[in-house]
Amino acid sequence: MGILAQAIEQEVTGDGELPTGFLFASVKNVGTGTVQVNGVALVVGEAKSYPFVGKPYQAVPYQAAGSTLRILYTL
């Protein structure tokens, strides 16, 4: 991890994870079906965030299940 934070924005349609060490994240379901983020269902149009808490997060898995996730996170 460098001295400056790095903001990463992406849209995904497959499975993956927010990487270990992220400081903040926002995930929104912009697709047409229900997705799973950290084992919790996220319906179309719903978003969730992982706010800055003073230390890095562990990896958070997601399954897009053919839908689309818009993800923003900071390393």
Order of alpha helices (4+ residues) and beta strands (2+ residues): beta-beta-beta-beta-beta-beta-beta-beta
